[in-house]
Amino acid sequence: MLNSQNEKDLGTQVLVHDINSSLSALQGALEVIKDEWRSNPELVEKILPLTLEKINQLHLQLNNYRNFQHKFPLLKNR
């Protein structure tokens, strides 16, 4: 069984990884939108809703991270 510190470390690692993955995906999508909005509006039209969905997902991930940090207040500033 994991102790509280190990649970926090593992949970934090997973959440940070998920947040970084979302940020990377958003960065890539925004680059495509920036480069293609004039020459390929159909592509941008397809990518934009997915980008907005990813932004909402990132918002939820950040809230999960904050909530997770509140579960372990004494371990927060390790």
mmCIF file of the N, C-alpha and C atoms, coordinates in Angstrom:
data_MODEL
# 
_entry.id   MODEL 
# 
loop_
_atom_site.group_PDB 
_atom_site.id 
_atom_site.type_symbol 
_atom_site.label_atom_id 
_atom_site.label_alt_id 
_atom_site.label_comp_id 
_atom_site.label_asym_id 
_atom_site.label_entity_id 
_atom_site.label_seq_id 
_atom_site.pdbx_PDB_ins_code 
_atom_site.Cartn_x 
_atom_site.Cartn_y 
_atom_site.Cartn_z 
_atom_site.occupancy 
_atom_site.B_iso_or_equiv 
_atom_site.pdbx_formal_charge 
_atom_site.auth_seq_id 
_atom_site.auth_comp_id 
_atom_site.auth_asym_id 
_atom_site.auth_atom_id 
_atom_site.pdbx_PDB_model_num 
ATOM 1   N N  . MET A 1 1  ? 0.841   -1.184 0.000   1.00 0.00 ? 1  MET A N  1 
ATOM 2   C CA . MET A 1 1  ? 0.000   0.000  0.000   1.00 0.00 ? 1  MET A CA 1 
ATOM 3   C C  . MET A 1 1  ? 0.887   1.248  0.000   1.00 0.00 ? 1  MET A C  1 
ATOM 4   N N  . LEU A 1 2  ? 0.475   2.257  -0.739  1.00 0.00 ? 2  LEU A N  1 
ATOM 5   C CA . LEU A 1 2  ? 1.241   3.495  -0.819  1.00 0.00 ? 2  LEU A CA 1 
ATOM 6   C C  . LEU A 1 2  ? 0.981   4.367  0.402   1.00 0.00 ? 2  LEU A C  1 
ATOM 7   N N  . ASN A 1 3  ? 2.032   5.021  0.889   1.00 0.00 ? 3  ASN A N  1 
ATOM 8   C CA . ASN A 1 3  ? 1.810   5.976  1.966   1.00 0.00 ? 3  ASN A CA 1 
ATOM 9   C C  . ASN A 1 3  ? 1.403   7.311  1.356   1.00 0.00 ? 3  ASN A C  1 
ATOM 10  N N  . SER A 1 4  ? 1.039   8.254  2.207   1.00 0.00 ? 4  SER A N  1 
ATOM 11  C CA . SER A 1 4  ? 0.529   9.538  1.720   1.00 0.00 ? 4  SER A CA 1 
ATOM 12  C C  . SER A 1 4  ? 1.519   10.263 0.828   1.00 0.00 ? 4  SER A C  1 
ATOM 13  N N  . GLN A 1 5  ? 2.798   10.238 1.186   1.00 0.00 ? 5  GLN A N  1 
ATOM 14  C CA . GLN A 1 5  ? 3.799   10.937 0.384   1.00 0.00 ? 5  GLN A CA 1 
ATOM 15  C C  . GLN A 1 5  ? 3.928   10.296 -1.000  1.00 0.00 ? 5  GLN A C  1 
ATOM 16  N N  . ASN A 1 6  ? 3.951   8.964  -1.052  1.00 0.00 ? 6  ASN A N  1 
ATOM 17  C CA . ASN A 1 6  ? 4.041   8.279  -2.342  1.00 0.00 ? 6  ASN A CA 1 
ATOM 18  C C  . ASN A 1 6  ? 2.806   8.524  -3.193  1.00 0.00 ? 6  ASN A C  1 
ATOM 19  N N  . GLU A 1 7  ? 1.628   8.531  -2.557  1.00 0.00 ? 7  GLU A N  1 
ATOM 20  C CA . GLU A 1 7  ? 0.394   8.823  -3.277  1.00 0.00 ? 7  GLU A CA 1 
ATOM 21  C C  . GLU A 1 7  ? 0.440   10.224 -3.853  1.00 0.00 ? 7  GLU A C  1 
ATOM 22  N N  . LYS A 1 8  ? 0.912   11.168 -3.056  1.00 0.00 ? 8  LYS A N  1 
ATOM 23  C CA . LYS A 1 8  ? 1.002   12.547 -3.521  1.00 0.00 ? 8  LYS A CA 1 
ATOM 24  C C  . LYS A 1 8  ? 1.975   12.653 -4.677  1.00 0.00 ? 8  LYS A C  1 
ATOM 25  N N  . ASP A 1 9  ? 3.154   12.030 -4.533  1.00 0.00 ? 9  ASP A N  1 
ATOM 26  C CA . ASP A 1 9  ? 4.159   12.099 -5.589  1.00 0.00 ? 9  ASP A CA 1 
ATOM 27  C C  . ASP A 1 9  ? 3.644   11.498 -6.887  1.00 0.00 ? 9  ASP A C  1 
ATOM 28  N N  . LEU A 1 10 ? 3.035   10.323 -6.813  1.00 0.00 ? 10 LEU A N  1 
ATOM 29  C CA . LEU A 1 10 ? 2.516   9.658  -8.002  1.00 0.00 ? 10 LEU A CA 1 
ATOM 30  C C  . LEU A 1 10 ? 1.366   10.454 -8.606  1.00 0.00 ? 10 LEU A C  1 
ATOM 31  N N  . GLY A 1 11 ? 0.452   10.894 -7.763  1.00 0.00 ? 11 GLY A N  1 
ATOM 32  C CA . GLY A 1 11 ? -0.675  11.685 -8.245  1.00 0.00 ? 11 GLY A CA 1 
ATOM 33  C C  . GLY A 1 11 ? -0.225  12.979 -8.883  1.00 0.00 ? 11 GLY A C  1 
ATOM 34  N N  . THR A 1 12 ? 0.726   13.639 -8.258  1.00 0.00 ? 12 THR A N  1 
ATOM 35  C CA . THR A 1 12 ? 1.256   14.883 -8.808  1.00 0.00 ? 12 THR A CA 1 
ATOM 36  C C  . THR A 1 12 ? 1.931   14.635 -10.146 1.00 0.00 ? 12 THR A C  1 
ATOM 37  N N  . GLN A 1 13 ? 2.716   13.576 -10.240 1.00 0.00 ? 13 GLN A N  1 
ATOM 38  C CA . GLN A 1 13 ? 3.403   13.262 -11.495 1.00 0.00 ? 13 GLN A CA 1 
ATOM 39  C C  . GLN A 1 13 ? 2.407   13.016 -12.624 1.00 0.00 ? 13 GLN A C  1 
ATOM 40  N N  . VAL A 1 14 ? 1.358   12.269 -12.332 1.00 0.00 ? 14 VAL A N  1 
ATOM 41  C CA . VAL A 1 14 ? 0.352   11.973 -13.351 1.00 0.00 ? 14 VAL A CA 1 
ATOM 42  C C  . VAL A 1 14 ? -0.358  13.251 -13.784 1.00 0.00 ? 14 VAL A C  1 
ATOM 43  N N  . LEU A 1 15 ? -0.778  14.055 -12.815 1.00 0.00 ? 15 LEU A N  1 
ATOM 44  C CA . LEU A 1 15 ? -1.485  15.292 -13.148 1.00 0.00 ? 15 LEU A CA 1 
ATOM 45  C C  . LEU A 1 15 ? -0.596  16.263 -13.914 1.00 0.00 ? 15 LEU A C  1 
ATOM 46  N N  . VAL A 1 16 ? 0.646   16.409 -13.500 1.00 0.00 ? 16 VAL A N  1 
ATOM 47  C CA . VAL A 1 16 ? 1.567   17.312 -14.196 1.00 0.00 ? 16 VAL A CA 1 
ATOM 48  C C  . VAL A 1 16 ? 1.817   16.806 -15.616 1.00 0.00 ? 16 VAL A C  1 
ATOM 49  N N  . HIS A 1 17 ? 1.960   15.502 -15.779 1.00 0.00 ? 17 HIS A N  1 
ATOM 50  C CA . HIS A 1 17 ? 2.146   14.929 -17.118 1.00 0.00 ? 17 HIS A CA 1 
ATOM 51  C C  . HIS A 1 17 ? 0.933   15.229 -17.999 1.00 0.00 ? 17 HIS A C  1 
ATOM 52  N N  . ASP A 1 18 ? -0.265  15.034 -17.459 1.00 0.00 ? 18 ASP A N  1 
ATOM 53  C CA . ASP A 1 18 ? -1.481  15.304 -18.219 1.00 0.00 ? 18 ASP A CA 1 
ATOM 54  C C  . ASP A 1 18 ? -1.583  16.775 -18.606 1.00 0.00 ? 18 ASP A C  1 
ATOM 55  N N  . ILE A 1 19 ? -1.249  17.651 -17.682 1.00 0.00 ? 19 ILE A N  1 
ATOM 56  C CA . ILE A 1 19 ? -1.293  19.088 -17.955 1.00 0.00 ? 19 ILE A CA 1 
ATOM 57  C C  . ILE A 1 19 ? -0.267  19.455 -19.020 1.00 0.00 ? 19 ILE A C  1 
ATOM 58  N N  . ASN A 1 20 ? 0.938   18.929 -18.909 1.00 0.00 ? 20 ASN A N  1 
ATOM 59  C CA . ASN A 1 20 ? 1.963   19.201 -19.921 1.00 0.00 ? 20 ASN A CA 1 
ATOM 60  C C  . ASN A 1 20 ? 1.551   18.681 -21.289 1.00 0.00 ? 20 ASN A C  1 
ATOM 61  N N  . SER A 1 21 ? 0.928   17.509 -21.337 1.00 0.00 ? 21 SER A N  1 
ATOM 62  C CA . SER A 1 21 ? 0.457   16.953 -22.606 1.00 0.00 ? 21 SER A CA 1 
ATOM 63  C C  . SER A 1 21 ? -0.606  17.853 -23.227 1.00 0.00 ? 21 SER A C  1 
ATOM 64  N N  . SER A 1 22 ? -1.514  18.338 -22.401 1.00 0.00 ? 22 SER A N  1 
ATOM 65  C CA . SER A 1 22 ? -2.554  19.240 -22.897 1.00 0.00 ? 22 SER A CA 1 
ATOM 66  C C  . SER A 1 22 ? -1.958  20.536 -23.417 1.00 0.00 ? 22 SER A C  1 
ATOM 67  N N  . LEU A 1 23 ? -1.009  21.090 -22.678 1.00 0.00 ? 23 LEU A N  1 
ATOM 68  C CA . LEU A 1 23 ? -0.362  22.325 -23.124 1.00 0.00 ? 23 LEU A CA 1 
ATOM 69  C C  . LEU A 1 23 ? 0.368   22.120 -24.444 1.00 0.00 ? 23 LEU A C  1 
ATOM 70  N N  . SER A 1 24 ? 1.034   21.000 -24.593 1.00 0.00 ? 24 SER A N  1 
ATOM 71  C CA . SER A 1 24 ? 1.743   20.699 -25.830 1.00 0.00 ? 24 SER A CA 1 
ATOM 72  C C  . SER A 1 24 ? 0.769   20.572 -27.002 1.00 0.00 ? 24 SER A C  1 
ATOM 73  N N  . ALA A 1 25 ? -0.341  19.873 -26.784 1.00 0.00 ? 25 ALA A N  1 
ATOM 74  C CA . ALA A 1 25 ? -1.351  19.726 -27.830 1.00 0.00 ? 25 ALA A CA 1 
ATOM 75  C C  . ALA A 1 25 ? -1.942  21.078 -28.213 1.00 0.00 ? 25 ALA A C  1 
ATOM 76  N N  . LEU A 1 26 ? -2.205  21.910 -27.214 1.00 0.00 ? 26 LEU A N  1 
ATOM 77  C CA . LEU A 1 26 ? -2.744  23.243 -27.491 1.00 0.00 ? 26 LEU A CA 1 
ATOM 78  C C  . LEU A 1 26 ? -1.751  24.100 -28.260 1.00 0.00 ? 26 LEU A C  1 
ATOM 79  N N  . GLN A 1 27 ? -0.494  24.022 -27.897 1.00 0.00 ? 27 GLN A N  1 
ATOM 80  C CA . GLN A 1 27 ? 0.532   24.778 -28.603 1.00 0.00 ? 27 GLN A CA 1 
ATOM 81  C C  . GLN A 1 27 ? 0.579   24.362 -30.074 1.00 0.00 ? 27 GLN A C  1 
ATOM 82  N N  . GLY A 1 28 ? 0.553   23.061 -30.328 1.00 0.00 ? 28 GLY A N  1 
ATOM 83  C CA . GLY A 1 28 ? 0.568   22.571 -31.705 1.00 0.00 ? 28 GLY A CA 1 
ATOM 84  C C  . GLY A 1 28 ? -0.656  23.022 -32.479 1.00 0.00 ? 28 GLY A C  1 
ATOM 85  N N  . ALA A 1 29 ? -1.822  22.930 -31.855 1.00 0.00 ? 29 ALA A N  1 
ATOM 86  C CA . ALA A 1 29 ? -3.057  23.343 -32.519 1.00 0.00 ? 29 ALA A CA 1 
ATOM 87  C C  . ALA A 1 29 ? -3.044  24.833 -32.831 1.00 0.00 ? 29 ALA A C  1 
ATOM 88  N N  . LEU A 1 30 ? -2.569  25.637 -31.900 1.00 0.00 ? 30 LEU A N  1 
ATOM 89  C CA . LEU A 1 30 ? -2.519  27.084 -32.136 1.00 0.00 ? 30 LEU A CA 1 
ATOM 90  C C  . LEU A 1 30 ? -1.528  27.446 -33.233 1.00 0.00 ? 30 LEU A C  1 
ATOM 91  N N  . GLU A 1 31 ? -0.439  26.714 -33.327 1.00 0.00 ? 31 GLU A N  1 
ATOM 92  C CA . GLU A 1 31 ? 0.518   26.939 -34.420 1.00 0.00 ? 31 GLU A CA 1 
ATOM 93  C C  . GLU A 1 31 ? -0.135  26.650 -35.770 1.00 0.00 ? 31 GLU A C  1 
ATOM 94  N N  . VAL A 1 32 ? -0.874  25.549 -35.850 1.00 0.00 ? 32 VAL A N  1 
ATOM 95  C CA . VAL A 1 32 ? -1.564  25.211 -37.100 1.00 0.00 ? 32 VAL A CA 1 
ATOM 96  C C  . VAL A 1 32 ? -2.592  26.283 -37.432 1.00 0.00 ? 32 VAL A C  1 
ATOM 97  N N  . ILE A 1 33 ? -3.364  26.698 -36.451 1.00 0.00 ? 33 ILE A N  1 
ATOM 98  C CA . ILE A 1 33 ? -4.372  27.738 -36.675 1.00 0.00 ? 33 ILE A CA 1 
ATOM 99  C C  . ILE A 1 33 ? -3.705  29.017 -37.157 1.00 0.00 ? 33 ILE A C  1 
ATOM 100 N N  . LYS A 1 34 ? -2.610  29.402 -36.514 1.00 0.00 ? 34 LYS A N  1 
ATOM 101 C CA . LYS A 1 34 ? -1.886  30.619 -36.900 1.00 0.00 ? 34 LYS A CA 1 
ATOM 102 C C  . LYS A 1 34 ? -1.383  30.532 -38.341 1.00 0.00 ? 34 LYS A C  1 
ATOM 103 N N  . ASP A 1 35 ? -0.838  29.375 -38.706 1.00 0.00 ? 35 ASP A N  1 
ATOM 104 C CA . ASP A 1 35 ? -0.248  29.211 -40.034 1.00 0.00 ? 35 ASP A CA 1 
ATOM 105 C C  . ASP A 1 35 ? -1.281  29.004 -41.136 1.00 0.00 ? 35 ASP A C  1 
ATOM 106 N N  . GLU A 1 36 ? -2.433  28.462 -40.813 1.00 0.00 ? 36 GLU A N  1 
ATOM 107 C CA . GLU A 1 36 ? -3.384  28.027 -41.839 1.00 0.00 ? 36 GLU A CA 1 
ATOM 108 C C  . GLU A 1 36 ? -4.679  28.828 -41.917 1.00 0.00 ? 36 GLU A C  1 
ATOM 109 N N  . TRP A 1 37 ? -4.878  29.803 -41.060 1.00 0.00 ? 37 TRP A N  1 
ATOM 110 C CA . TRP A 1 37 ? -6.182  30.442 -41.003 1.00 0.00 ? 37 TRP A CA 1 
ATOM 111 C C  . TRP A 1 37 ? -6.564  31.153 -42.295 1.00 0.00 ? 37 TRP A C  1 
ATOM 112 N N  . ARG A 1 38 ? -5.603  31.651 -43.038 1.00 0.00 ? 38 ARG A N  1 
ATOM 113 C CA . ARG A 1 38 ? -5.924  32.311 -44.310 1.00 0.00 ? 38 ARG A CA 1 
ATOM 114 C C  . ARG A 1 38 ? -5.993  31.330 -45.470 1.00 0.00 ? 38 ARG A C  1 
ATOM 115 N N  . SER A 1 39 ? -4.988  30.479 -45.555 1.00 0.00 ? 39 SER A N  1 
ATOM 116 C CA . SER A 1 39 ? -4.875  29.604 -46.725 1.00 0.00 ? 39 SER A CA 1 
ATOM 117 C C  . SER A 1 39 ? -5.732  28.342 -46.637 1.00 0.00 ? 39 SER A C  1 
ATOM 118 N N  . ASN A 1 40 ? -6.091  27.934 -45.443 1.00 0.00 ? 40 ASN A N  1 
ATOM 119 C CA . ASN A 1 40 ? -6.832  26.685 -45.286 1.00 0.00 ? 40 ASN A CA 1 
ATOM 120 C C  . ASN A 1 40 ? -7.884  26.825 -44.179 1.00 0.00 ? 40 ASN A C  1 
ATOM 121 N N  . PRO A 1 41 ? -8.878  27.686 -44.402 1.00 0.00 ? 41 PRO A N  1 
ATOM 122 C CA . PRO A 1 41 ? -9.876  27.922 -43.352 1.00 0.00 ? 41 PRO A CA 1 
ATOM 123 C C  . PRO A 1 41 ? -10.691 26.673 -43.000 1.00 0.00 ? 41 PRO A C  1 
ATOM 124 N N  . GLU A 1 42 ? -10.813 25.736 -43.952 1.00 0.00 ? 42 GLU A N  1 
ATOM 125 C CA . GLU A 1 42 ? -11.553 24.504 -43.664 1.00 0.00 ? 42 GLU A CA 1 
ATOM 126 C C  . GLU A 1 42 ? -10.839 23.696 -42.576 1.00 0.00 ? 42 GLU A C  1 
ATOM 127 N N  . LEU A 1 43 ? -9.516  23.646 -42.658 1.00 0.00 ? 43 LEU A N  1 
ATOM 128 C CA . LEU A 1 43 ? -8.737  22.939 -41.640 1.00 0.00 ? 43 LEU A CA 1 
ATOM 129 C C  . LEU A 1 43 ? -8.896  23.614 -40.280 1.00 0.00 ? 43 LEU A C  1 
ATOM 130 N N  . VAL A 1 44 ? -8.801  24.927 -40.283 1.00 0.00 ? 44 VAL A N  1 
ATOM 131 C CA . VAL A 1 44 ? -8.951  25.678 -39.032 1.00 0.00 ? 44 VAL A CA 1 
ATOM 132 C C  . VAL A 1 44 ? -10.344 25.459 -38.447 1.00 0.00 ? 44 VAL A C  1 
ATOM 133 N N  . GLU A 1 45 ? -11.336 25.409 -39.313 1.00 0.00 ? 45 GLU A N  1 
ATOM 134 C CA . GLU A 1 45 ? -12.706 25.175 -38.861 1.00 0.00 ? 45 GLU A CA 1 
ATOM 135 C C  . GLU A 1 45 ? -12.838 23.819 -38.165 1.00 0.00 ? 45 GLU A C  1 
ATOM 136 N N  . LYS A 1 46 ? -12.067 22.835 -38.608 1.00 0.00 ? 46 LYS A N  1 
ATOM 137 C CA . LYS A 1 46 ? -12.095 21.515 -37.982 1.00 0.00 ? 46 LYS A CA 1 
ATOM 138 C C  . LYS A 1 46 ? -11.279 21.487 -36.688 1.00 0.00 ? 46 LYS A C  1 
ATOM 139 N N  . ILE A 1 47 ? -10.169 22.206 -36.669 1.00 0.00 ? 47 ILE A N  1 
ATOM 140 C CA . ILE A 1 47 ? -9.262  22.172 -35.519 1.00 0.00 ? 47 ILE A CA 1 
ATOM 141 C C  . ILE A 1 47 ? -9.776  23.017 -34.353 1.00 0.00 ? 47 ILE A C  1 
ATOM 142 N N  . LEU A 1 48 ? -10.419 24.117 -34.653 1.00 0.00 ? 48 LEU A N  1 
ATOM 143 C CA . LEU A 1 48 ? -10.829 25.050 -33.600 1.00 0.00 ? 48 LEU A CA 1 
ATOM 144 C C  . LEU A 1 48 ? -11.737 24.414 -32.538 1.00 0.00 ? 48 LEU A C  1 
ATOM 145 N N  . PRO A 1 49 ? -12.775 23.664 -32.903 1.00 0.00 ? 49 PRO A N  1 
ATOM 146 C CA . PRO A 1 49 ? -13.591 23.035 -31.850 1.00 0.00 ? 49 PRO A CA 1 
ATOM 147 C C  . PRO A 1 49 ? -12.793 22.045 -30.993 1.00 0.00 ? 49 PRO A C  1 
ATOM 148 N N  . LEU A 1 50 ? -11.869 21.324 -31.622 1.00 0.00 ? 50 LEU A N  1 
ATOM 149 C CA . LEU A 1 50 ? -11.033 20.390 -30.865 1.00 0.00 ? 50 LEU A CA 1 
ATOM 150 C C  . LEU A 1 50 ? -10.113 21.140 -29.908 1.00 0.00 ? 50 LEU A C  1 
ATOM 151 N N  . THR A 1 51 ? -9.636  22.295 -30.349 1.00 0.00 ? 51 THR A N  1 
ATOM 152 C CA . THR A 1 51 ? -8.773  23.120 -29.506 1.00 0.00 ? 51 THR A CA 1 
ATOM 153 C C  . THR A 1 51 ? -9.550  23.642 -28.299 1.00 0.00 ? 51 THR A C  1 
ATOM 154 N N  . LEU A 1 52 ? -10.757 24.094 -28.539 1.00 0.00 ? 52 LEU A N  1 
ATOM 155 C CA . LEU A 1 52 ? -11.594 24.564 -27.429 1.00 0.00 ? 52 LEU A CA 1 
ATOM 156 C C  . LEU A 1 52 ? -11.902 23.429 -26.456 1.00 0.00 ? 52 LEU A C  1 
ATOM 157 N N  . GLU A 1 53 ? -12.137 22.239 -26.976 1.00 0.00 ? 53 GLU A N  1 
ATOM 158 C CA . GLU A 1 53 ? -12.366 21.071 -26.119 1.00 0.00 ? 53 GLU A CA 1 
ATOM 159 C C  . GLU A 1 53 ? -11.130 20.779 -25.265 1.00 0.00 ? 53 GLU A C  1 
ATOM 160 N N  . LYS A 1 54 ? -9.956  20.896 -25.869 1.00 0.00 ? 54 LYS A N  1 
ATOM 161 C CA . LYS A 1 54 ? -8.707  20.644 -25.142 1.00 0.00 ? 54 LYS A CA 1 
ATOM 162 C C  . LYS A 1 54 ? -8.489  21.714 -24.071 1.00 0.00 ? 54 LYS A C  1 
ATOM 163 N N  . ILE A 1 55 ? -8.863  22.950 -24.345 1.00 0.00 ? 55 ILE A N  1 
ATOM 164 C CA . ILE A 1 55 ? -8.756  24.016 -23.342 1.00 0.00 ? 55 ILE A CA 1 
ATOM 165 C C  . ILE A 1 55 ? -9.657  23.698 -22.146 1.00 0.00 ? 55 ILE A C  1 
ATOM 166 N N  . ASN A 1 56 ? -10.865 23.239 -22.417 1.00 0.00 ? 56 ASN A N  1 
ATOM 167 C CA . ASN A 1 56 ? -11.765 22.856 -21.319 1.00 0.00 ? 56 ASN A CA 1 
ATOM 168 C C  . ASN A 1 56 ? -11.194 21.690 -20.530 1.00 0.00 ? 56 ASN A C  1 
ATOM 169 N N  . GLN A 1 57 ? -10.591 20.733 -21.221 1.00 0.00 ? 57 GLN A N  1 
ATOM 170 C CA . GLN A 1 57 ? -9.964  19.596 -20.551 1.00 0.00 ? 57 GLN A CA 1 
ATOM 171 C C  . GLN A 1 57 ? -8.812  20.068 -19.664 1.00 0.00 ? 57 GLN A C  1 
ATOM 172 N N  . LEU A 1 58 ? -8.017  20.992 -20.161 1.00 0.00 ? 58 LEU A N  1 
ATOM 173 C CA . LEU A 1 58 ? -6.911  21.537 -19.376 1.00 0.00 ? 58 LEU A CA 1 
ATOM 174 C C  . LEU A 1 58 ? -7.437  22.239 -18.129 1.00 0.00 ? 58 LEU A C  1 
ATOM 175 N N  . HIS A 1 59 ? -8.507  22.972 -18.273 1.00 0.00 ? 59 HIS A N  1 
ATOM 176 C CA . HIS A 1 59 ? -9.111  23.650 -17.127 1.00 0.00 ? 59 HIS A CA 1 
ATOM 177 C C  . HIS A 1 59 ? -9.504  22.630 -16.055 1.00 0.00 ? 59 HIS A C  1 
ATOM 178 N N  . LEU A 1 60 ? -10.117 21.535 -16.466 1.00 0.00 ? 60 LEU A N  1 
ATOM 179 C CA . LEU A 1 60 ? -10.479 20.478 -15.511 1.00 0.00 ? 60 LEU A CA 1 
ATOM 180 C C  . LEU A 1 60 ? -9.244  19.854 -14.873 1.00 0.00 ? 60 LEU A C  1 
ATOM 181 N N  . GLN A 1 61 ? -8.199  19.637 -15.663 1.00 0.00 ? 61 GLN A N  1 
ATOM 182 C CA . GLN A 1 61 ? -6.965  19.060 -15.129 1.00 0.00 ? 61 GLN A CA 1 
ATOM 183 C C  . GLN A 1 61 ? -6.340  19.983 -14.089 1.00 0.00 ? 61 GLN A C  1 
ATOM 184 N N  . LEU A 1 62 ? -6.351  21.270 -14.355 1.00 0.00 ? 62 LEU A N  1 
ATOM 185 C CA . LEU A 1 62 ? -5.802  22.226 -13.390 1.00 0.00 ? 62 LEU A CA 1 
ATOM 186 C C  . LEU A 1 62 ? -6.626  22.233 -12.104 1.00 0.00 ? 62 LEU A C  1 
ATOM 187 N N  . ASN A 1 63 ? -7.943  22.146 -12.233 1.00 0.00 ? 63 ASN A N  1 
ATOM 188 C CA . ASN A 1 63 ? -8.791  22.062 -11.037 1.00 0.00 ? 63 ASN A CA 1 
ATOM 189 C C  . ASN A 1 63 ? -8.517  20.784 -10.262 1.00 0.00 ? 63 ASN A C  1 
ATOM 190 N N  . ASN A 1 64 ? -8.331  19.672 -10.977 1.00 0.00 ? 64 ASN A N  1 
ATOM 191 C CA . ASN A 1 64 ? -7.987  18.413 -10.306 1.00 0.00 ? 64 ASN A CA 1 
ATOM 192 C C  . ASN A 1 64 ? -6.667  18.543 -9.561  1.00 0.00 ? 64 ASN A C  1 
ATOM 193 N N  . TYR A 1 65 ? -5.708  19.209 -10.176 1.00 0.00 ? 65 TYR A N  1 
ATOM 194 C CA . TYR A 1 65 ? -4.404  19.410 -9.543  1.00 0.00 ? 65 TYR A CA 1 
ATOM 195 C C  . TYR A 1 65 ? -4.557  20.231 -8.264  1.00 0.00 ? 65 TYR A C  1 
ATOM 196 N N  . ARG A 1 66 ? -5.328  21.298 -8.337  1.00 0.00 ? 66 ARG A N  1 
ATOM 197 C CA . ARG A 1 66 ? -5.561  22.132 -7.146  1.00 0.00 ? 66 ARG A CA 1 
ATOM 198 C C  . ARG A 1 66 ? -6.253  21.325 -6.046  1.00 0.00 ? 66 ARG A C  1 
ATOM 199 N N  . ASN A 1 67 ? -7.267  20.563 -6.426  1.00 0.00 ? 67 ASN A N  1 
ATOM 200 C CA . ASN A 1 67 ? -7.981  19.742 -5.440  1.00 0.00 ? 67 ASN A CA 1 
ATOM 201 C C  . ASN A 1 67 ? -7.063  18.697 -4.835  1.00 0.00 ? 67 ASN A C  1 
ATOM 202 N N  . PHE A 1 68 ? -6.207  18.107 -5.641  1.00 0.00 ? 68 PHE A N  1 
ATOM 203 C CA . PHE A 1 68 ? -5.271  17.101 -5.156  1.00 0.00 ? 68 PHE A CA 1 
ATOM 204 C C  . PHE A 1 68 ? -4.304  17.731 -4.163  1.00 0.00 ? 68 PHE A C  1 
ATOM 205 N N  . GLN A 1 69 ? -3.839  18.939 -4.452  1.00 0.00 ? 69 GLN A N  1 
ATOM 206 C CA . GLN A 1 69 ? -2.933  19.629 -3.539  1.00 0.00 ? 69 GLN A CA 1 
ATOM 207 C C  . GLN A 1 69 ? -3.619  19.916 -2.205  1.00 0.00 ? 69 GLN A C  1 
ATOM 208 N N  . HIS A 1 70 ? -4.920  20.202 -2.240  1.00 0.00 ? 70 HIS A N  1 
ATOM 209 C CA . HIS A 1 70 ? -5.651  20.460 -0.993  1.00 0.00 ? 70 HIS A CA 1 
ATOM 210 C C  . HIS A 1 70 ? -5.806  19.198 -0.153  1.00 0.00 ? 70 HIS A C  1 
ATOM 211 N N  . LYS A 1 71 ? -5.790  18.034 -0.780  1.00 0.00 ? 71 LYS A N  1 
ATOM 212 C CA . LYS A 1 71 ? -5.890  16.776 -0.028  1.00 0.00 ? 71 LYS A CA 1 
ATOM 213 C C  . LYS A 1 71 ? -4.652  16.533 0.823   1.00 0.00 ? 71 LYS A C  1 
ATOM 214 N N  . PHE A 1 72 ? -3.522  17.078 0.386   1.00 0.00 ? 72 PHE A N  1 
ATOM 215 C CA . PHE A 1 72 ? -2.249  16.854 1.066   1.00 0.00 ? 72 PHE A CA 1 
ATOM 216 C C  . PHE A 1 72 ? -1.617  18.195 1.456   1.00 0.00 ? 72 PHE A C  1 
ATOM 217 N N  . PRO A 1 73 ? -2.288  18.993 2.282   1.00 0.00 ? 73 PRO A N  1 
ATOM 218 C CA . PRO A 1 73 ? -1.782  20.341 2.566   1.00 0.00 ? 73 PRO A CA 1 
ATOM 219 C C  . PRO A 1 73 ? -0.411  20.365 3.235   1.00 0.00 ? 73 PRO A C  1 
ATOM 220 N N  . LEU A 1 74 ? -0.101  19.382 4.052   1.00 0.00 ? 74 LEU A N  1 
ATOM 221 C CA . LEU A 1 74 ? 1.195   19.391 4.732   1.00 0.00 ? 74 LEU A CA 1 
ATOM 222 C C  . LEU A 1 74 ? 2.328   18.992 3.796   1.00 0.00 ? 74 LEU A C  1 
ATOM 223 N N  . LEU A 1 75 ? 2.005   18.337 2.709   1.00 0.00 ? 75 LEU A N  1 
ATOM 224 C CA . LEU A 1 75 ? 3.025   17.870 1.774   1.00 0.00 ? 75 LEU A CA 1 
ATOM 225 C C  . LEU A 1 75 ? 3.160   18.807 0.579   1.00 0.00 ? 75 LEU A C  1 
ATOM 226 N N  . LYS A 1 76 ? 2.365   19.857 0.575   1.00 0.00 ? 76 LYS A N  1 
ATOM 227 C CA . LYS A 1 76 ? 2.267   20.740 -0.573  1.00 0.00 ? 76 LYS A CA 1 
ATOM 228 C C  . LYS A 1 76 ? 3.610   21.323 -0.991  1.00 0.00 ? 76 LYS A C  1 
ATOM 229 N N  . ASN A 1 77 ? 4.382   21.808 -0.055  1.00 0.00 ? 77 ASN A N  1 
ATOM 230 C CA . ASN A 1 77 ? 5.645   22.483 -0.373  1.00 0.00 ? 77 ASN A CA 1 
ATOM 231 C C  . ASN A 1 77 ? 6.834   21.609 -0.042  1.00 0.00 ? 77 ASN A C  1 
ATOM 232 N N  . ARG A 1 78 ? 6.842   20.446 -0.521  1.00 0.00 ? 78 ARG A N  1 
ATOM 233 C CA . ARG A 1 78 ? 7.883   19.473 -0.240  1.00 0.00 ? 78 ARG A CA 1 
ATOM 234 C C  . ARG A 1 78 ? 9.211   19.883 -0.809  1.00 0.00 ? 78 ARG A C  1 
# 
